[in-house]
Amino acid sequence: MRLLARALAACAALALLFLGVGFWNATRPPEVVKLRLPLEGLPAGREIRVLHITDTHYGYPDMRTRRLNRIVSQANALKPDLIVLTGDYMGGKLFDKPRSWLEEALPPLAALEAPLGVYAVLGNHDEPKWTPVVMARQTAPKLLVNAHVDIGPLVVVGLNSATHGADPGKALEGISPKRPILLLIHEGDFLTYAARPPNPVLALAGHTHGGQVILPLIGSLGDLHGGKPLCLRGFCTVNGWPLFVSSGVGTTLLPIRYGVPPEIVEISLYSTGRNSGTER
């Protein structure tokens, strides 16, 4: 019995250590991932710095107002030209008591600032009826639900979450074939079912958390739960769409991360004809 008790105590200690280190990993300041990508059709010599934030997942215990405010301040300090958010502003926690309300999850995002605007789309965890209502009370971000907005050098297209009814045809309707497009979608895998337009385009997504917990010899625990996404993290091509997937800043289910730090992504888009390169 003593041996069993010691074994159980050791297992409990290891579990607490695992959770503690994972929580520390999850709540570190986000890394800034920087890359430069060409986008045909941009004004010659013009470079546009786009900051991509995704999966804030407001809620206890890892993403409360104080931490979200720090992330917003970090984003603003980078002074991007454009800020985009790709969904999941709340929910998804295994233990979510007291419950996070939209009235707490969204107001910190109103402080985001960029000369070309701050735009957002819905994620699968976002309540599709009330999130637009609450977000409309704020000056930022502007929510795009199967819609687009021409911001001058490019067109920002926002698809609804695949869970709530993404409609690429409606979102892209009326855009000139020559206009460069920055497309926002929470679930990048949805592009498998969407025909790419003739326009120069780059798509940004979140949803995967980059796997969130990646362990040696096991891989991503998220893959074991829901199947491996076509693009887990980073730059890839899905059905002809150039796509960048960010691991985001928040967590789902358990508030832990291993092997995948929280991140915000700074993408410098430049007109074709210049040298390309990435920094990661």
Secondary structure as UniProt FT lines:
FT   HELIX           2..26
FT   STRAND          31..38
FT   TURN            40..41
FT   TURN            44..45
FT   STRAND          47..53
FT   STRAND          58..59
FT   TURN            60..62
FT   HELIX           65..77
FT   STRAND          82..85
FT   HELIX           102..105
FT   HELIX           107..111
FT   TURN            115..116
FT   STRAND          118..120
FT   TURN            124..125
FT   TURN            128..129
FT   HELIX           130..136
FT   STRAND          142..143
FT   STRAND          147..150
FT   STRAND          155..158
FT   TURN            162..164
FT   HELIX           168..172
FT   TURN            173..174
FT   TURN            177..178
FT   STRAND          181..184
FT   HELIX           188..193
FT   STRAND          201..205
FT   HELIX           209..211
FT   STRAND          213..215
FT   TURN            216..218
FT   STRAND          219..220
FT   HELIX           221..226
FT   STRAND          234..238
FT   TURN            239..240
FT   STRAND          241..245
FT   STRAND          263..270
FT   TURN            272..273
FT   STRAND          277..278
//
